[in-house]
Amino acid sequence: MIRRVDLRGRVAAGEVTDLQAEVNALVPRAVFDVEKALDVVRPICLDVRHRGLEAIRGYGEKFDHVRVEDIRVPAEALKTALEELDPVVRSAFEESIRRVREVSQDELTADIASEPAPGGRVTQRFVPVQRVGLYVPGGRAPLASSVVMNVVPAQVAGVPSLAVASPPQKEFGGLPHPTVLAVCALLGIEEVYAMGGAQAIAGFAYGFDGCKKVNLITGPGNIYVVAAKRFLIGEVGIDSEAGPTEIAILADDTADPIHVAADLISQAEHDPMAASVLVTPSETLAAAVEAELALQVATTWHQDRVTEALSGQQSAVVLVDDLDQGTAVADAYAAEHLEIQTADAEERAGLINNAGAIFVGGWSPVSLGDYCAGSNHVLPTAGCACHSSGLSVRSFLKAMHVINYSRDALHEVAGHVVALAHAEDLPAHGAAVSVRFPGAN
């Protein structure tokens, strides 16, 4: 079901640049051609720009197979969804919200004031983005937990205007999934739209009748959502271009193969293109996990989807010489989710530079982070963890420098400014300073 890749004796731990190429060649991600999808979404986005709401309605009918006349979800529908939410599920969401909010509040950054010279002050202010559009997928699974992960850090950051979009569901009369609506209500979000796909991203980016344009769009989605984000960069800010989900597990003989197999399956459940990768120096563990996968996949609910993901080129059991090489392989792979199930898991986690999130030890599975760890599950995929971060309060804040110099402080540095301006052949830049000090040398 899942193939093996043997790196033993092939690369040395620490040869990161070569190792990245080796790992990417032997365990390539699933094909996720955003450029090709751009050809599909470009006319959709431009149509929404020109026809607005009517275009959004039309594409909703075409792609979601339901015509929605009023795509703004009525307040009564939000209220009803919350009232009808299973009390056990509501309690779980409330705890998830509490934990994410607590972690988010700890992430808030105070303004930073510096004084590089007497009378010269530079303050870095952190201010919230003023309006944000949050996208919640509604395809194979109603990812209501994504409402929590997007809304809570935005609220903690102080974003004054938040709107949520999620695809209309035919079985719910053209409304988004009721669990998505219930969590919106739980979080006090009143502006919710029944729109999905590229047309939703374009609607937020350009605005339409009844919906002001946003400054930033966040949230995961399918390849057409990702392509629309790429097309609209510049018109609007985006969080990331998230591809199919992925998990890498670095494990040794102390790991429980039952747990490892279950964790690999948990991410394969998302999507046939999901990546599940085990990195281990232990042939014994590898064989035990392979046997356990066969047993667990046979009884899992989404068996076909899981089997396709585990059998794809993006999934593998990677055998390494030792844990040091395994750590280098995991770091080079730069997984969205990295679990470390080794005897020295906490210390080894400190050696990792590239991962969307690290889950330390056998009692910190990715599923915990998906829902109730307090961390955020909107994370960089496709190796982007080597340069990008997951969603957080900082995603919704802008940093601004505020410069405040006295006359004496400017005079002290004026000569340097003039010298540098002339060095760059921009004398007017220097004159803008020297004109303030007539008669000075």
N, C-alpha and C positions, 0 to 999 in steps of 0.2 A: 504493500500500500504506500509506504513512504520510502523513498530511496536513500541510499547511503552515499556520502561523500567522504573519502579518506584523505585527510590532509597530513597524515603522519609522515614525517620525514621530508615533506615537500617545501615547507616554509618555516622560517625561524621566528619565534616570538619576538616582537619588537620591530620587525620590518614592516611598519604600518602601511607605507605607500604601496609596496609590492603586494602586501597582504590584502589590501582593499581591492585591488584589481583581481587577485586570485579568488577571493570570496565572491565578488560580483560576477565573475565568469562562471564559477561552479554552482552558485546558488543565486541565479538571477531572479529578480522580482517578476511577478506576472506582468504580461504585456498590458500597459495602461497608456494608450496613445492619446495624450491630451491634444497634441497638434492636429491629429485627424478629427477629433471631436470638435475642434474649433470651427471646422468647415460646417458642422451641423448647427452649432449654437450662434454663430455670427449673424445669420439672417434673423434668427429668433430675437436676439438682443436688439438688433436695429429696428425690427418690427415693433417691439415693445416701446422703444424710444419714440417712434412716430405715432403709433396707435394706442399706446398706453393700456388702459384697463380692458378695452375690447380685445386687444391682442392676447393679454393674459388669460382672459376667459376662453378664447379660442384654443389656445395651446393646452389649457387645462382639460378642455373637452377632448382634444386630440390624443393627448398622452395619458391622462388620468381617467379618461372615459366617463367623465361626468361634467355637465354644464353647471357652473355656479354663477348665478347672477350677481349676488352680493358676496364678494370674496372676503369682506371684513366679517370676521366671526362675531355674531351678536353676543352681548354681555350675558344674556340669559343662557346661551349655550355653554359658555364658560362656567357659569354658576351651576348649571345642571350637571355638567361633567364632574365637577368637584364633589357635588352632593352624592353622585352615584359611584364614585370611586371606592373600590373595596377598602374597608378600614385598615386591613393589614397592609395593603399596598400603600395607602396614604401614610401610615405610620413609618413605613420604610423610606418613602420619599422625604418625609419631614426630617428623619434622622440624616439622610444623605445631604439635604439642604443645610442642616445645622453644621455638619462636619466641613462641607465645602466652604461655607461662610466663615467658619472659624479660621481655616487655613488661609482663605483669601484676605481676611482682615489683618492677619500677620504679615501678608505680603505688601501691604500698603507702604509706600515710601514717602518719607517726609521731605519737604523742600530742603535743598542743600545750598548753604550760603558759603562763599569763599571770598577772601580778601587778599588778592595777589599783590596789592600795594596799599599803603595807607590812603584811605579816602577812595579806593577803588574796590567796588563790590560786584561780584557776579553771583547771582542766585539762580539755581536750576529749579524751576517750578514744575510740578507734575499736575497736569490738568486733564480731566476726562474728555474723551471724544464726546461731542454733543449729541449725536444721534447714531444709533447702531441698529442694523438689521441682523437678526439672528435666524439662521436656517436650521430646521430640524427635519432630518430625512423621514420618509414614510414608506419606504419600499418593502424590502423583505421583512423588516421588523420596525415597529413604531418606537423609535429611540427616544422615548420620553425623558430618559436620563440625560440626554443631550440638552434638554431645556435647562436642567439644573446647572450643567457644566458651562453653559453659555451665559445664562442670566445672572447667576449669583456673583461671579467675579465682576461683571459689568455693573451690577447694582452696588457692590462694595466700592468699586472705583468711582462711583458717583455719576455715572452716565445718566443725564436727565431724561432722555427719550429713547425708549426701547420698543422695537417691533419684532414680532416673531412670525415667520412663515413656515408652513408645513403643508405638504400636498393634500388636496381634497381626496376623500375616500368615498367611492361610490356606495359602499355598504353602510356608510354613516350619513347618507344624504348630502354628500358634497362637503361635509365638514372634515377637518383633520381628525386623526384618531382621537377618541375621547380621553385616553390617558394623557396624550400630549396637551389637550385642552385643560385637563384637570390640573396638571402641574403648572401650566401658565397661570391658572386661577390661584393656585396655592402660593405662587410667587408674586401675585398682584399685577401680572402683566395683562393689560386690557386691550392692547393693540395687537391683534392676531389675525393673520390672513391665510385663507385656504388657497394657497398657490405653491407650486413646486417646480423643481427643475430649473433650467436656464431662464425661463420666463420670470421666476420669482427673484432670481439674482438680478436680472435686468430691471425688474420693477422697483426693487430697492435702490439700485444704482441711479436710475433716471427719475424715479418718482412717478406717480400717476394720480389720476383724480381720486382724492381721498387719502393719499399716502405721500407724505413729503419724502424727498430723496434722503438717503442716509449718508453718513461719512465713512462708515466702516461696515463690512459684512463679515460675520464669523459663522462657523459651524460646518460640520462635515456634510458630504453628499456624494452622489455618483459622479461618473466621469463627465457628464454634461454640466453638472453644477461646478465642478472643478474647472472645466473649459470656459464656462461663462465668467468665473472669477478672473481667470487669466486674461480674457478678452477685455474685461472692464477695469483692469488695473489702471490707475490714473484718473478714471472717472470716480473711483471709490477705492478706499483701502480694503485690503483683505487680510485674513489671519494667515492662511496657508493654502497650498494646493495638496490636499490630503488624498492619497491613493488608498488602495486596499489595505486592510489592517494586517498587522504582523506581530508575531511573538518569537523571541529567541530565548532559549533556556540554556544557561551554562550550569552543568551539573556534574557531580562526581558520584562515587559509590554510596555516599551517605544519603542521596536523594531517594525518595520513594517512587518507584516506577509507575505506580497507580496514580499518584498525584501529577507526575510529569505528563503522563499520557492525557489525563483529564484536562490539563492546562493547554496542551497543544490542540486538543479538540475544541476547547472553548473559543479560540480565535478562528479556527477553521469553520466554525458554525456561522460566522458572519457572512462569508462570501466565498464562492468557488475560487476566487483569485487571492484569498487570504493566504499568508505565509506562516508556516509553523516550522521552526527550526530548533533542533536540539544539538548543542555543542557539548561533547563529552570525551574525556580520555578513556572512558570505561566501556569496553566491549560488552561486559556483563550487563551494565545498565542499558546500553543501547538495545541489546537483544530483549531484555525484560520489557522495555518501553514499547518496542515493536510488537511483542506478543500482547501486551496490554491494550495497545491501540486497536488491534483486531477485535478484541473482546468488547471494548467500550464503544467502538464505532458501530458495531452490530446492534447495539441497543439505543443509540442516541436518536433523538427526535428527527433531526435534519441529516439523516444518514447520507443521502445522495450528495448534498452540498459539502458535507465534511469530507467524504471520500474523494471528491473531485479536488478539493483544496489540498488535502494531504498527498494526493498522487501527482500534483502539479510540479513543474520545474522549480517553483518558488519555495517548496518545502523539502526538508531533508534532515537526516541524522548525520551530523558532521563529526567524524572521529579525529581527534587531535592527539599529539604526543603527550601533553600534560596540561595542567590547568593554566600555566602561564601562557602557553600557546593558545589555549582556549579563550583566555581573557583577551588576548590580542585579536583573535578572530571575532569575538563578540563585539569588541570595540570597533573593529573595521566594518562590521556589518551594520552598525548604527541602527539598531532596531527601534521601532516605535515603542514596544514593550520588551524589556529585558528582565527575565527572572534569573536570580542567582541562587541555586540550591546546591551549595557546597559546604564543607565543614567549616570553612573560613569565609562565609558569605558576606558578612559585614565588612571585613577588611578588603575582600576582593571587589566589593562594590565601589570602594574608594579609588580603585585603579581605573574605573571606567570613565571615559570622557564623552562618549557618544552614545546616547540613548534618549528616547523621548521621556521615559520614566523607568526607574529601576525598582524591582520588587525583590526584597532581600529575605532569603530564607524560605523554608517550606511552608510557612504560615502566612505568606504575603502573595497570594495568587493575583494574577491580572484582574480577575473578576472582582476582587475587592476594590481595586482602583477604578473599575468601570462604574461602581455604584457608591461605595460607602467608606472609602479610605479617607476622604477629605481632599485627595489630590484631584487633578483635572484629567479627564480621559480624552480630550481633544489634543492630539499629539502629532508630531511630525512623522511622516512615513517615508518609505522608499529611500532610506539612507539620509534623509534631510536632517536627521538628528545631529549630524556632524556640524551643522551651521544654524539650526533653528531650534526654537523652544516650543513647548506646549502652550496652550491657552492659559492665561493667568490674569490677575488684576492688571499687570503691566501691559497686557495686550490692549487694554481700554484706556490707557493713559498716554498722553503726549508730554514730552519733556521740552520746556522752553527756557532758554537762558534770558535772564533779565539783567542788563548791564547798567550800573549806576556809578559813574565816576565824578569826583569833584574836579574843580578847576586845577587844583594843585596836582592831583593824581594824573590828570591828562597831560599837564605840562611836563611832568617827570618823564613820561614815555613818548612825548611828541616827536623827539628826534628819531627814535627807532621807527615810529610809524612812517615818517617822511622818508627815511632811508629805504625801508622795505617797499614803499610805494614806487619810488624811483627805480629800484632794482627790478620791479615788474613792469616798468614803463607805463605806470598809471599815476602821473604826477598830480592829477586832480584829486586823487585819494589823499595824497600828502597835503595838498592845499586846503582840503576840508578840515585838517587839523591846524596847520600853520596860520590860517586866516583868523583863528581864535586868539592868536598871540601876536598881534602886530608889533613890529619892532624887535621881536626876539630873534636871536641868531638860530 
